[in-house]
Amino acid sequence: MITSVQTVSEDKSVEILEALMKASRHIGFPVVDSKGKLSGIVTLSDLRNKVKPGDVGKKIGEIATREVEVAYPDETLDTALKRLASKQIGRLPVVDREDKTKLLGIITRSDIVNAYNKKVVEKFRNTT
C-alpha cells in the first residue's frame, strides 16, 4: 500500500477536483471530512455521472461515494485483488480495523500488479 495518500476534502468544489485530477493524473481520491477522517471516495466516474456542465460550485461531498470498499493492512494482496475485481473498482483505501474512518493508506490494482511482477522477476533471478 501507499501510505502517503493524496486526499480531497468533502467541502471543496468539484472544480478543484477536476484541476487536481488533471494535474496529478490520478482518477480517484479518498474523501475526508473536516477532521481528516475518511468519509468517502470520489472517482472520475463520479465526476462524469454526477456533475452536469456548470455545476462547478458543487461540493465533492455531494458526489462522493459514501459506502466505501476498504482493505485492511493485515489482509493479503489476493484478498484485496478479489475485492477490487468483484466490485470492479480500481482502488481501496486501507483503514484501521477498529476505526474504518482512520485512513492508513491506499492500494490500487496497479500496485498489486507491480508487486506481483516484482516477485516474479525476483523468483526468476533466483532460479537462474
MOPAC internal coordinates of N, CA, C and O (Angstrom, degrees):
PM7 1SCF
backbone

  N    0.0000 0     0.00 0     0.00 0    0    0    0
  C    1.4494 1     0.00 0     0.00 0    1    0    0
  C    1.5189 1   109.26 1     0.00 0    2    1    0
  O    1.2310 1   121.48 1   -23.62 1    3    2    1
  N    1.2923 1   114.78 1   156.38 1    3    2    1
  C    1.4550 1   121.44 1   174.63 1    5    3    2
  C    1.5167 1   106.76 1   -96.00 1    6    5    3
  O    1.2310 1   120.21 1   -53.36 1    7    6    5
  N    1.3174 1   117.21 1   126.64 1    7    6    5
  C    1.4627 1   120.27 1  -176.94 1    9    7    6
  C    1.5228 1   112.94 1   -94.12 1   10    9    7
  O    1.2310 1   120.48 1   161.93 1   11   10    9
  N    1.3012 1   116.69 1   -18.07 1   11   10    9
  C    1.4659 1   120.53 1   176.79 1   13   11   10
  C    1.5297 1   107.24 1   -93.18 1   14   13   11
  O    1.2310 1   120.97 1   -92.24 1   15   14   13
  N    1.3213 1   115.74 1    87.76 1   15   14   13
  C    1.4510 1   121.98 1  -171.01 1   17   15   14
  C    1.5279 1   110.93 1   -97.78 1   18   17   15
  O    1.2310 1   121.23 1   -51.33 1   19   18   17
  N    1.3106 1   115.25 1   128.67 1   19   18   17
  C    1.4543 1   120.06 1   173.73 1   21   19   18
  C    1.5238 1   107.11 1   -84.23 1   22   21   19
  O    1.2310 1   120.70 1   -58.14 1   23   22   21
  N    1.3185 1   116.27 1   121.86 1   23   22   21
  C    1.4540 1   121.94 1  -179.14 1   25   23   22
  C    1.5287 1   109.64 1  -115.08 1   26   25   23
  O    1.2310 1   121.29 1   -12.00 1   27   26   25
  N    1.3208 1   115.13 1   168.00 1   27   26   25
  C    1.4602 1   120.96 1   172.63 1   29   27   26
  C    1.5232 1   108.21 1  -125.93 1   30   29   27
  O    1.2310 1   121.27 1   -32.91 1   31   30   29
  N    1.3006 1   115.18 1   147.09 1   31   30   29
  C    1.4575 1   121.64 1  -179.63 1   33   31   30
  C    1.5238 1   109.63 1   -85.76 1   34   33   31
  O    1.2310 1   120.95 1   -43.05 1   35   34   33
  N    1.3191 1   115.78 1   136.95 1   35   34   33
  C    1.4588 1   120.47 1  -177.17 1   37   35   34
  C    1.5211 1   113.04 1   -64.25 1   38   37   35
  O    1.2310 1   119.77 1   161.20 1   39   38   37
  N    1.3300 1   118.05 1   -18.80 1   39   38   37
  C    1.4651 1   120.01 1  -178.56 1   41   39   38
  C    1.5313 1   113.64 1   -93.24 1   42   41   39
  O    1.2310 1   120.07 1  -177.87 1   43   42   41
  N    1.3315 1   117.46 1     2.13 1   43   42   41
  C    1.4666 1   121.13 1   176.96 1   45   43   42
  C    1.5249 1   109.89 1   -84.07 1   46   45   43
  O    1.2310 1   120.82 1   -20.04 1   47   46   45
  N    1.3260 1   116.04 1   159.96 1   47   46   45
  C    1.4628 1   120.32 1  -177.40 1   49   47   46
  C    1.5231 1   111.48 1   -81.65 1   50   49   47
  O    1.2310 1   121.34 1   -22.49 1   51   50   49
  N    1.3227 1   115.03 1   157.51 1   51   50   49
  C    1.4595 1   119.62 1   176.95 1   53   51   50
  C    1.5282 1   110.70 1   -65.80 1   54   53   51
  O    1.2310 1   120.28 1   157.28 1   55   54   53
  N    1.3210 1   117.08 1   -22.72 1   55   54   53
  C    1.4600 1   120.83 1   175.91 1   57   55   54
  C    1.5334 1   110.17 1   -61.76 1   58   57   55
  O    1.2310 1   120.58 1   138.87 1   59   58   57
  N    1.3222 1   116.50 1   -41.13 1   59   58   57
  C    1.4651 1   121.47 1   176.46 1   61   59   58
  C    1.5270 1   109.80 1   -65.94 1   62   61   59
  O    1.2310 1   120.47 1   139.53 1   63   62   61
  N    1.3299 1   116.71 1   -40.47 1   63   62   61
  C    1.4641 1   121.03 1   178.18 1   65   63   62
  C    1.5278 1   110.86 1   -60.54 1   66   65   63
  O    1.2310 1   120.31 1   134.39 1   67   66   65
  N    1.3247 1   117.02 1   -45.61 1   67   66   65
  C    1.4629 1   120.68 1   178.83 1   69   67   66
  C    1.5192 1   111.10 1   -58.65 1   70   69   67
  O    1.2310 1   120.31 1   135.32 1   71   70   69
  N    1.3259 1   117.01 1   -44.68 1   71   70   69
  C    1.4707 1   121.39 1   179.99 1   73   71   70
  C    1.5254 1   110.47 1   -64.24 1   74   73   71
  O    1.2310 1   120.46 1   139.32 1   75   74   73
  N    1.3271 1   116.72 1   -40.68 1   75   74   73
  C    1.4647 1   121.09 1   179.56 1   77   75   74
  C    1.5229 1   111.17 1   -64.86 1   78   77   75
  O    1.2310 1   120.39 1   138.21 1   79   78   77
  N    1.3203 1   116.85 1   -41.79 1   79   78   77
  C    1.4624 1   120.17 1   178.75 1   81   79   78
  C    1.5262 1   110.91 1   -63.10 1   82   81   79
  O    1.2310 1   120.27 1   138.75 1   83   82   81
  N    1.3113 1   117.09 1   -41.25 1   83   82   81
  C    1.4612 1   120.22 1   178.55 1   85   83   82
  C    1.5197 1   111.37 1   -66.05 1   86   85   83
  O    1.2310 1   120.49 1   136.59 1   87   86   85
  N    1.3323 1   116.66 1   -43.41 1   87   86   85
  C    1.4672 1   121.08 1  -176.65 1   89   87   86
  C    1.5281 1   112.48 1   -71.11 1   90   89   87
  O    1.2310 1   120.25 1   141.46 1   91   90   89
  N    1.3310 1   117.13 1   -38.54 1   91   90   89
  C    1.4653 1   121.17 1  -173.65 1   93   91   90
  C    1.5210 1   112.95 1   -92.49 1   94   93   91
  O    1.2310 1   120.51 1   159.65 1   95   94   93
  N    1.3079 1   116.64 1   -20.35 1   95   94   93
  C    1.4604 1   124.08 1  -174.90 1   97   95   94
  C    1.5338 1   112.28 1    65.01 1   98   97   95
  O    1.2310 1   120.45 1  -161.58 1   99   98   97
  N    1.3441 1   116.74 1    18.42 1   99   98   97
  C    1.4686 1   122.27 1   172.56 1  101   99   98
  C    1.5203 1   107.20 1   -93.19 1  102  101   99
  O    1.2310 1   120.81 1   -31.18 1  103  102  101
  N    1.3201 1   116.05 1   148.82 1  103  102  101
  C    1.4588 1   119.01 1  -178.66 1  105  103  102
  C    1.5253 1   112.65 1  -115.24 1  106  105  103
  O    1.2310 1   120.37 1  -165.60 1  107  106  105
  N    1.3172 1   116.91 1    14.40 1  107  106  105
  C    1.4518 1   120.56 1   177.06 1  109  107  106
  C    1.5128 1   110.84 1  -163.93 1  110  109  107
  O    1.2310 1   121.14 1   -34.28 1  111  110  109
  N    1.3351 1   115.42 1   145.72 1  111  110  109
  C    1.4600 1   121.28 1  -178.43 1  113  111  110
  C    1.5195 1   110.61 1  -143.61 1  114  113  111
  O    1.2310 1   120.27 1   -36.52 1  115  114  113
  N    1.3279 1   117.08 1   143.48 1  115  114  113
  C    1.4567 1   119.33 1   168.70 1  117  115  114
  C    1.5254 1   108.64 1   -66.05 1  118  117  115
  O    1.2310 1   121.01 1   -35.94 1  119  118  117
  N    1.3145 1   115.67 1   144.06 1  119  118  117
  C    1.4593 1   122.02 1   178.81 1  121  119  118
  C    1.5199 1   107.67 1  -106.12 1  122  121  119
  O    1.2310 1   120.76 1   -45.95 1  123  122  121
  N    1.3333 1   116.16 1   134.05 1  123  122  121
  C    1.4617 1   121.07 1   179.93 1  125  123  122
  C    1.5197 1   110.40 1  -120.49 1  126  125  123
  O    1.2310 1   121.51 1   -26.86 1  127  126  125
  N    1.3352 1   114.71 1   153.14 1  127  126  125
  C    1.4584 1   120.16 1   177.40 1  129  127  126
  C    1.5278 1   109.72 1   -86.97 1  130  129  127
  O    1.2310 1   120.40 1     7.83 1  131  130  129
  N    1.3151 1   116.84 1  -172.17 1  131  130  129
  C    1.4640 1   121.29 1  -176.43 1  133  131  130
  C    1.5304 1   113.08 1   -66.13 1  134  133  131
  O    1.2310 1   120.23 1   163.23 1  135  134  133
  N    1.3309 1   117.17 1   -16.77 1  135  134  133
  C    1.4690 1   121.44 1   178.05 1  137  135  134
  C    1.5227 1   112.41 1   -97.44 1  138  137  135
  O    1.2310 1   120.42 1  -175.81 1  139  138  137
  N    1.3414 1   116.80 1     4.19 1  139  138  137
  C    1.4638 1   120.75 1  -179.71 1  141  139  138
  C    1.5081 1   114.16 1    80.80 1  142  141  139
  O    1.2310 1   120.34 1  -166.43 1  143  142  141
  N    1.3252 1   116.95 1    13.57 1  143  142  141
  C    1.4696 1   121.79 1  -179.80 1  145  143  142
  C    1.5251 1   109.53 1   -90.59 1  146  145  143
  O    1.2310 1   120.92 1   -37.01 1  147  146  145
  N    1.3175 1   115.85 1   142.99 1  147  146  145
  C    1.4597 1   121.50 1   178.50 1  149  147  146
  C    1.5265 1   109.78 1   -61.69 1  150  149  147
  O    1.2310 1   120.93 1   -54.04 1  151  150  149
  N    1.3409 1   115.83 1   125.96 1  151  150  149
  C    1.4581 1   119.58 1  -179.82 1  153  151  150
  C    1.5276 1   112.21 1  -125.11 1  154  153  151
  O    1.2310 1   120.61 1   174.65 1  155  154  153
  N    1.3469 1   116.43 1    -5.35 1  155  154  153
  C    1.4582 1   119.16 1  -179.89 1  157  155  154
  C    1.5123 1   110.74 1   170.93 1  158  157  155
  O    1.2310 1   121.83 1    12.21 1  159  158  157
  N    1.3127 1   114.10 1  -167.79 1  159  158  157
  C    1.4616 1   121.15 1   175.58 1  161  159  158
  C    1.5246 1   106.27 1  -143.85 1  162  161  159
  O    1.2310 1   120.75 1   -34.45 1  163  162  161
  N    1.3200 1   116.17 1   145.55 1  163  162  161
  C    1.4544 1   120.26 1   179.73 1  165  163  162
  C    1.5214 1   108.47 1  -130.79 1  166  165  163
  O    1.2310 1   121.10 1   -44.08 1  167  166  165
  N    1.3151 1   115.50 1   135.92 1  167  166  165
  C    1.4640 1   120.96 1  -177.02 1  169  167  166
  C    1.5258 1   110.02 1  -129.28 1  170  169  167
  O    1.2310 1   121.77 1    -8.25 1  171  170  169
  N    1.3029 1   114.22 1   171.75 1  171  170  169
  C    1.4532 1   120.46 1   175.93 1  173  171  170
  C    1.5270 1   110.35 1   -57.78 1  174  173  171
  O    1.2310 1   120.08 1   143.61 1  175  174  173
  N    1.3127 1   117.45 1   -36.39 1  175  174  173
  C    1.4760 1   120.97 1   177.42 1  177  175  174
  C    1.5229 1   111.03 1   -60.91 1  178  177  175
  O    1.2310 1   120.19 1   138.00 1  179  178  177
  N    1.3315 1   117.25 1   -42.00 1  179  178  177
  C    1.4681 1   119.98 1   177.36 1  181  179  178
  C    1.5258 1   110.08 1   -61.12 1  182  181  179
  O    1.2310 1   121.15 1   136.64 1  183  182  181
  N    1.3075 1   115.40 1   -43.36 1  183  182  181
  C    1.4590 1   120.68 1   179.79 1  185  183  182
  C    1.5247 1   110.99 1   -61.34 1  186  185  183
  O    1.2310 1   120.81 1   133.71 1  187  186  185
  N    1.3204 1   116.06 1   -46.29 1  187  186  185
  C    1.4755 1   120.59 1  -178.93 1  189  187  186
  C    1.5255 1   112.57 1   -68.15 1  190  189  187
  O    1.2310 1   120.49 1   140.81 1  191  190  189
  N    1.3386 1   116.67 1   -39.19 1  191  190  189
  C    1.4608 1   120.43 1  -173.44 1  193  191  190
  C    1.5251 1   115.09 1   -87.91 1  194  193  191
  O    1.2310 1   119.98 1   157.98 1  195  194  193
  N    1.3213 1   117.64 1   -22.02 1  195  194  193
  C    1.4693 1   119.92 1  -172.34 1  197  195  194
  C    1.5275 1   114.35 1  -116.82 1  198  197  195
  O    1.2310 1   120.31 1   178.08 1  199  198  197
  N    1.3200 1   117.01 1    -1.92 1  199  198  197
  C    1.4615 1   119.57 1  -179.39 1  201  199  198
  C    1.5246 1   109.34 1  -121.64 1  202  201  199
  O    1.2310 1   121.74 1   -56.29 1  203  202  201
  N    1.3069 1   114.27 1   123.71 1  203  202  201
  C    1.4663 1   120.11 1   177.67 1  205  203  202
  C    1.5262 1   108.89 1   -93.91 1  206  205  203
  O    1.2310 1   119.76 1   -23.40 1  207  206  205
  N    1.3142 1   118.07 1   156.60 1  207  206  205
  C    1.4697 1   119.86 1   176.32 1  209  207  206
  C    1.5337 1   110.61 1   -52.11 1  210  209  207
  O    1.2310 1   121.11 1   -46.60 1  211  210  209
  N    1.3034 1   115.49 1   133.40 1  211  210  209
  C    1.4603 1   120.55 1  -179.06 1  213  211  210
  C    1.5130 1   114.12 1    92.24 1  214  213  211
  O    1.2310 1   119.44 1   173.75 1  215  214  213
  N    1.3280 1   118.67 1    -6.25 1  215  214  213
  C    1.4673 1   122.68 1   179.74 1  217  215  214
  C    1.5308 1   112.55 1   -86.35 1  218  217  215
  O    1.2310 1   119.75 1  -154.25 1  219  218  217
  N    1.3130 1   118.09 1    25.75 1  219  218  217
  C    1.4622 1   119.91 1  -172.95 1  221  219  218
  C    1.5249 1   113.28 1   -63.35 1  222  221  219
  O    1.2310 1   119.85 1   160.71 1  223  222  221
  N    1.3245 1   117.90 1   -19.29 1  223  222  221
  C    1.4655 1   120.83 1   177.33 1  225  223  222
  C    1.5166 1   113.23 1   -81.31 1  226  225  223
  O    1.2310 1   120.50 1   170.92 1  227  226  225
  N    1.3205 1   116.65 1    -9.08 1  227  226  225
  C    1.4629 1   121.67 1   178.99 1  229  227  226
  C    1.5291 1   108.97 1   -61.40 1  230  229  227
  O    1.2310 1   120.72 1   -35.17 1  231  230  229
  N    1.3177 1   116.23 1   144.83 1  231  230  229
  C    1.4698 1   121.39 1  -178.28 1  233  231  230
  C    1.5295 1   111.05 1   -88.55 1  234  233  231
  O    1.2310 1   121.37 1   -30.48 1  235  234  233
  N    1.3234 1   114.99 1   149.52 1  235  234  233
  C    1.4666 1   121.41 1   178.82 1  237  235  234
  C    1.5207 1   110.67 1   -57.15 1  238  237  235
  O    1.2310 1   120.35 1   140.79 1  239  238  237
  N    1.3248 1   116.93 1   -39.21 1  239  238  237
  C    1.4582 1   121.11 1   179.37 1  241  239  238
  C    1.5174 1   113.69 1   -60.31 1  242  241  239
  O    1.2310 1   120.30 1   155.58 1  243  242  241
  N    1.3184 1   117.03 1   -24.42 1  243  242  241
  C    1.4633 1   121.43 1   179.82 1  245  243  242
  C    1.5243 1   112.28 1   -76.15 1  246  245  243
  O    1.2310 1   120.22 1   155.90 1  247  246  245
  N    1.3224 1   117.18 1   -24.10 1  247  246  245
  C    1.4687 1   119.58 1  -176.96 1  249  247  246
  C    1.5282 1   113.03 1  -111.16 1  250  249  247
  O    1.2310 1   120.35 1   170.78 1  251  250  249
  N    1.3155 1   116.94 1    -9.22 1  251  250  249
  C    1.4700 1   120.78 1  -177.03 1  253  251  250
  C    1.5246 1   111.40 1   -67.48 1  254  253  251
  O    1.2310 1   121.18 1   -30.44 1  255  254  253
  N    1.3172 1   115.35 1   149.56 1  255  254  253
  C    1.4595 1   121.86 1   172.18 1  257  255  254
  C    1.5228 1   106.82 1   -81.23 1  258  257  255
  O    1.2310 1   120.49 1   -56.24 1  259  258  257
  N    1.3206 1   116.68 1   123.76 1  259  258  257
  C    1.4717 1   121.22 1  -175.29 1  261  259  258
  C    1.5275 1   113.25 1   -89.52 1  262  261  259
  O    1.2310 1   120.24 1   148.39 1  263  262  261
  N    1.3092 1   117.14 1   -31.61 1  263  262  261
  C    1.4631 1   120.07 1   178.83 1  265  263  262
  C    1.5195 1   107.39 1   -89.78 1  266  265  263
  O    1.2310 1   121.21 1   -84.80 1  267  266  265
  N    1.3089 1   115.29 1    95.20 1  267  266  265
  C    1.4566 1   122.15 1  -170.35 1  269  267  266
  C    1.5189 1   111.38 1   -96.51 1  270  269  267
  O    1.2310 1   121.17 1   -49.74 1  271  270  269
  N    1.3300 1   115.37 1   130.26 1  271  270  269
  C    1.4638 1   120.35 1   169.32 1  273  271  270
  C    1.5195 1   106.35 1   -74.35 1  274  273  271
  O    1.2310 1   120.36 1   -46.67 1  275  274  273
  N    1.3126 1   116.91 1   133.33 1  275  274  273
  C    1.4637 1   121.08 1  -177.40 1  277  275  274
  C    1.5217 1   110.60 1  -128.21 1  278  277  275
  O    1.2310 1   122.01 1   -11.66 1  279  278  277
  N    1.3110 1   113.76 1   168.34 1  279  278  277
  C    1.4682 1   122.00 1   172.04 1  281  279  278
  C    1.5200 1   107.28 1  -124.21 1  282  281  279
  O    1.2310 1   121.12 1   -17.45 1  283  282  281
  N    1.3145 1   115.46 1   162.55 1  283  282  281
  C    1.4607 1   122.09 1   178.27 1  285  283  282
  C    1.5208 1   108.86 1  -117.94 1  286  285  283
  O    1.2310 1   120.03 1   -31.13 1  287  286  285
  N    1.3239 1   117.55 1   148.87 1  287  286  285
  C    1.4696 1   119.90 1  -174.21 1  289  287  286
  C    1.5225 1   114.91 1   -63.47 1  290  289  287
  O    1.2310 1   120.06 1   160.30 1  291  290  289
  N    1.3277 1   117.48 1   -19.70 1  291  290  289
  C    1.4602 1   120.18 1  -178.99 1  293  291  290
  C    1.5277 1   113.12 1   -94.18 1  294  293  291
  O    1.2310 1   119.98 1  -178.28 1  295  294  293
  N    1.3311 1   117.64 1     1.72 1  295  294  293
  C    1.4621 1   120.79 1   179.30 1  297  295  294
  C    1.5224 1   110.78 1   -81.07 1  298  297  295
  O    1.2310 1   121.10 1   -22.65 1  299  298  297
  N    1.3164 1   115.49 1   157.35 1  299  298  297
  C    1.4574 1   120.14 1   177.68 1  301  299  298
  C    1.5251 1   110.17 1   -81.23 1  302  301  299
  O    1.2310 1   120.96 1   -19.37 1  303  302  301
  N    1.3147 1   115.77 1   160.63 1  303  302  301
  C    1.4588 1   120.72 1   175.15 1  305  303  302
  C    1.5251 1   110.53 1   -60.87 1  306  305  303
  O    1.2310 1   120.86 1   143.94 1  307  306  305
  N    1.3137 1   115.96 1   -36.06 1  307  306  305
  C    1.4640 1   120.48 1   178.97 1  309  307  306
  C    1.5290 1   111.12 1   -60.16 1  310  309  307
  O    1.2310 1   120.44 1   136.19 1  311  310  309
  N    1.3167 1   116.77 1   -43.81 1  311  310  309
  C    1.4629 1   121.06 1   178.68 1  313  311  310
  C    1.5242 1   110.69 1   -62.58 1  314  313  311
  O    1.2310 1   120.58 1   134.75 1  315  314  313
  N    1.3244 1   116.50 1   -45.25 1  315  314  313
  C    1.4691 1   120.56 1   179.34 1  317  315  314
  C    1.5261 1   110.90 1   -63.36 1  318  317  315
  O    1.2310 1   120.68 1   137.02 1  319  318  317
  N    1.3213 1   116.30 1   -42.98 1  319  318  317
  C    1.4632 1   120.33 1  -179.46 1  321  319  318
  C    1.5300 1   111.39 1   -63.50 1  322  321  319
  O    1.2310 1   120.53 1   139.05 1  323  322  321
  N    1.3238 1   116.59 1   -40.95 1  323  322  321
  C    1.4632 1   120.19 1   177.48 1  325  323  322
  C    1.5249 1   110.87 1   -62.83 1  326  325  323
  O    1.2310 1   120.32 1   140.85 1  327  326  325
  N    1.3238 1   116.98 1   -39.15 1  327  326  325
  C    1.4604 1   120.18 1   179.12 1  329  327  326
  C    1.5311 1   110.38 1   -66.46 1  330  329  327
  O    1.2310 1   120.69 1   137.43 1  331  330  329
  N    1.3268 1   116.29 1   -42.57 1  331  330  329
  C    1.4689 1   120.41 1   177.45 1  333  331  330
  C    1.5252 1   110.96 1   -59.76 1  334  333  331
  O    1.2310 1   121.20 1   133.97 1  335  334  333
  N    1.3261 1   115.32 1   -46.03 1  335  334  333
  C    1.4625 1   120.29 1  -177.32 1  337  335  334
  C    1.5240 1   111.96 1   -68.09 1  338  337  335
  O    1.2310 1   120.07 1   136.36 1  339  338  337
  N    1.3176 1   117.46 1   -43.64 1  339  338  337
  C    1.4619 1   119.92 1  -176.45 1  341  339  338
  C    1.5244 1   111.87 1   -67.38 1  342  341  339
  O    1.2310 1   120.00 1   150.31 1  343  342  341
  N    1.3104 1   117.61 1   -29.69 1  343  342  341
  C    1.4673 1   121.57 1  -179.66 1  345  343  342
  C    1.5312 1   112.06 1   -98.25 1  346  345  343
  O    1.2310 1   120.78 1   175.63 1  347  346  345
  N    1.3290 1   116.10 1    -4.37 1  347  346  345
  C    1.4692 1   122.47 1  -179.02 1  349  347  346
  C    1.5295 1   111.43 1    53.37 1  350  349  347
  O    1.2310 1   121.94 1  -127.49 1  351  350  349
  N    1.3408 1   113.89 1    52.51 1  351  350  349
  C    1.4623 1   120.82 1   178.04 1  353  351  350
  C    1.5181 1   109.42 1  -124.38 1  354  353  351
  O    1.2310 1   120.39 1   -14.75 1  355  354  353
  N    1.3046 1   116.87 1   165.25 1  355  354  353
  C    1.4591 1   120.67 1  -174.51 1  357  355  354
  C    1.5049 1   115.94 1  -107.33 1  358  357  355
  O    1.2310 1   120.03 1   171.15 1  359  358  357
  N    1.3374 1   117.55 1    -8.85 1  359  358  357
  C    1.4597 1   119.32 1  -176.63 1  361  359  358
  C    1.5224 1   110.53 1  -152.09 1  362  361  359
  O    1.2310 1   121.58 1   -29.48 1  363  362  361
  N    1.3225 1   114.58 1   150.52 1  363  362  361
  C    1.4675 1   121.21 1   177.07 1  365  363  362
  C    1.5242 1   109.10 1  -130.47 1  366  365  363
  O    1.2310 1   119.61 1   -58.08 1  367  366  365
  N    1.3239 1   118.34 1   121.92 1  367  366  365
  C    1.4532 1   118.42 1   170.12 1  369  367  366
  C    1.5298 1   108.38 1   -65.03 1  370  369  367
  O    1.2310 1   120.47 1   -40.55 1  371  370  369
  N    1.3058 1   116.71 1   139.45 1  371  370  369
  C    1.4651 1   121.36 1   177.12 1  373  371  370
  C    1.5215 1   106.30 1   -99.81 1  374  373  371
  O    1.2310 1   121.12 1   -56.23 1  375  374  373
  N    1.3341 1   115.46 1   123.77 1  375  374  373
  C    1.4626 1   121.03 1  -174.49 1  377  375  374
  C    1.5226 1   111.28 1  -126.68 1  378  377  375
  O    1.2310 1   121.55 1   -15.01 1  379  378  377
  N    1.3131 1   114.65 1   164.99 1  379  378  377
  C    1.4518 1   122.56 1   175.29 1  381  379  378
  C    1.5311 1   108.88 1   -71.28 1  382  381  379
  O    1.2310 1   120.28 1   -44.15 1  383  382  381
  N    1.3280 1   117.06 1   135.85 1  383  382  381
  C    1.4705 1   120.08 1  -179.16 1  385  383  382
  C    1.5308 1   111.96 1   -61.23 1  386  385  383
  O    1.2310 1   120.32 1   146.13 1  387  386  385
  N    1.3219 1   116.99 1   -33.87 1  387  386  385
  C    1.4669 1   121.22 1  -177.49 1  389  387  386
  C    1.5277 1   112.86 1   -82.28 1  390  389  387
  O    1.2310 1   120.50 1   156.79 1  391  390  389
  N    1.3252 1   116.66 1   -23.21 1  391  390  389
  C    1.4677 1   121.30 1  -178.13 1  393  391  390
  C    1.5241 1   108.51 1  -140.34 1  394  393  391
  O    1.2310 1   120.91 1   -85.20 1  395  394  393
  N    1.3138 1   115.86 1    94.80 1  395  394  393
  C    1.4609 1   120.95 1  -174.61 1  397  395  394
  C    1.5276 1   113.04 1   -70.57 1  398  397  395
  O    1.2310 1   120.23 1   178.09 1  399  398  397
  N    1.3177 1   117.17 1    -1.91 1  399  398  397
  C    1.4637 1   120.03 1   174.61 1  401  399  398
  C    1.5331 1   111.32 1   -97.17 1  402  401  399
  O    1.2310 1   120.53 1   175.64 1  403  402  401
  N    1.3329 1   116.59 1    -4.36 1  403  402  401
  C    1.4636 1   121.19 1   179.37 1  405  403  402
  C    1.5297 1   108.90 1   -90.28 1  406  405  403
  O    1.2310 1   120.97 1   -76.74 1  407  406  405
  N    1.3173 1   115.75 1   103.26 1  407  406  405
  C    1.4607 1   122.35 1  -177.27 1  409  407  406
  C    1.5258 1   110.33 1   -78.56 1  410  409  407
  O    1.2310 1   120.70 1   -57.44 1  411  410  409
  N    1.3344 1   116.26 1   122.56 1  411  410  409
  C    1.4611 1   122.25 1  -179.86 1  413  411  410
  C    1.5268 1   112.37 1  -104.09 1  414  413  411
  O    1.2310 1   121.18 1   154.42 1  415  414  413
  N    1.3264 1   115.35 1   -25.58 1  415  414  413
  C    1.4579 1   119.56 1  -177.06 1  417  415  414
  C    1.5135 1   109.80 1   176.62 1  418  417  415
  O    1.2310 1   121.70 1    12.38 1  419  418  417
  N    1.3165 1   114.36 1  -167.62 1  419  418  417
  C    1.4662 1   120.50 1   177.05 1  421  419  418
  C    1.5229 1   108.28 1  -146.23 1  422  421  419
  O    1.2310 1   120.96 1   -33.39 1  423  422  421
  N    1.3074 1   115.77 1   146.61 1  423  422  421
  C    1.4599 1   120.12 1   176.56 1  425  423  422
  C    1.5307 1   107.76 1  -130.90 1  426  425  423
  O    1.2310 1   121.36 1   -42.88 1  427  426  425
  N    1.3155 1   115.01 1   137.12 1  427  426  425
  C    1.4595 1   120.39 1  -178.91 1  429  427  426
  C    1.5257 1   109.65 1  -118.50 1  430  429  427
  O    1.2310 1   121.70 1   -14.66 1  431  430  429
  N    1.3253 1   114.34 1   165.34 1  431  430  429
  C    1.4606 1   119.21 1   175.89 1  433  431  430
  C    1.5162 1   110.53 1   -55.70 1  434  433  431
  O    1.2310 1   120.48 1   137.21 1  435  434  433
  N    1.3328 1   116.69 1   -42.79 1  435  434  433
  C    1.4717 1   119.13 1  -178.42 1  437  435  434
  C    1.5277 1   111.32 1   -66.77 1  438  437  435
  O    1.2310 1   119.06 1   148.62 1  439  438  437
  N    1.3312 1   119.39 1   -31.38 1  439  438  437
  C    1.4688 1   121.29 1   174.89 1  441  439  438
  C    1.5250 1   110.36 1   -61.28 1  442  441  439
  O    1.2310 1   120.76 1   137.02 1  443  442  441
  N    1.3255 1   116.15 1   -42.98 1  443  442  441
  C    1.4675 1   120.85 1  -178.66 1  445  443  442
  C    1.5221 1   110.44 1   -68.52 1  446  445  443
  O    1.2310 1   120.39 1   136.26 1  447  446  445
  N    1.3227 1   116.87 1   -43.74 1  447  446  445
  C    1.4698 1   120.47 1   178.35 1  449  447  446
  C    1.5229 1   110.24 1   -61.97 1  450  449  447
  O    1.2310 1   119.96 1   136.67 1  451  450  449
  N    1.3248 1   117.68 1   -43.33 1  451  450  449
  C    1.4652 1   121.09 1   178.61 1  453  451  450
  C    1.5250 1   111.80 1   -62.88 1  454  453  451
  O    1.2310 1   120.14 1   138.77 1  455  454  453
  N    1.3423 1   117.33 1   -41.23 1  455  454  453
  C    1.4678 1   120.82 1   178.10 1  457  455  454
  C    1.5229 1   110.49 1   -64.33 1  458  457  455
  O    1.2310 1   120.42 1   138.28 1  459  458  457
  N    1.3190 1   116.80 1   -41.72 1  459  458  457
  C    1.4534 1   121.73 1   178.28 1  461  459  458
  C    1.5319 1   110.34 1   -62.49 1  462  461  459
  O    1.2310 1   120.87 1   131.86 1  463  462  461
  N    1.3262 1   115.95 1   -48.14 1  463  462  461
  C    1.4665 1   119.99 1  -179.69 1  465  463  462
  C    1.5229 1   111.72 1   -61.48 1  466  465  463
  O    1.2310 1   120.47 1   140.23 1  467  466  465
  N    1.3100 1   116.70 1   -39.77 1  467  466  465
  C    1.4678 1   120.96 1   178.39 1  469  467  466
  C    1.5325 1   110.45 1   -61.77 1  470  469  467
  O    1.2310 1   121.11 1   137.37 1  471  470  469
  N    1.3267 1   115.48 1   -42.63 1  471  470  469
  C    1.4677 1   121.03 1   179.83 1  473  471  470
  C    1.5300 1   110.47 1   -64.79 1  474  473  471
  O    1.2310 1   120.18 1   138.29 1  475  474  473
  N    1.3268 1   117.26 1   -41.71 1  475  474  473
  C    1.4686 1   121.60 1   179.38 1  477  475  474
  C    1.5227 1   110.09 1   -63.09 1  478  477  475
  O    1.2310 1   120.10 1   135.96 1  479  478  477
  N    1.3307 1   117.41 1   -44.04 1  479  478  477
  C    1.4628 1   121.61 1   179.43 1  481  479  478
  C    1.5250 1   110.27 1   -63.01 1  482  481  479
  O    1.2310 1   120.62 1   135.44 1  483  482  481
  N    1.3442 1   116.42 1   -44.56 1  483  482  481
  C    1.4732 1   119.54 1   178.42 1  485  483  482
  C    1.5286 1   111.45 1   -60.96 1  486  485  483
  O    1.2310 1   120.78 1   137.20 1  487  486  485
  N    1.3104 1   116.12 1   -42.80 1  487  486  485
  C    1.4685 1   120.97 1  -179.91 1  489  487  486
  C    1.5234 1   109.68 1   -63.40 1  490  489  487
  O    1.2310 1   120.53 1   137.24 1  491  490  489
  N    1.3176 1   116.60 1   -42.76 1  491  490  489
  C    1.4603 1   121.49 1   179.03 1  493  491  490
  C    1.5195 1   110.84 1   -62.02 1  494  493  491
  O    1.2310 1   120.28 1   134.59 1  495  494  493
  N    1.3245 1   117.06 1   -45.41 1  495  494  493
  C    1.4686 1   121.12 1  -179.96 1  497  495  494
  C    1.5260 1   111.81 1   -63.26 1  498  497  495
  O    1.2310 1   120.44 1   144.68 1  499  498  497
  N    1.3255 1   116.76 1   -35.32 1  499  498  497
  C    1.4447 1   120.21 1  -179.43 1  501  499  498
  C    1.5298 1   113.78 1   -75.13 1  502  501  499
  O    1.2310 1   120.43 1   163.20 1  503  502  501
  N    1.3323 1   116.79 1   -16.80 1  503  502  501
  C    1.4607 1   119.56 1   179.76 1  505  503  502
  C    1.5234 1   112.21 1   -98.11 1  506  505  503
  O    1.2310 1   120.02 1   173.17 1  507  506  505
  N    1.3211 1   117.57 1    -6.83 1  507  506  505
  C    1.4725 1   119.53 1  -179.05 1  509  507  506
  C    1.5070 1   111.13 1  -106.06 1  510  509  507
  O    1.2310 1   120.10 1   180.00 1  511  510  509

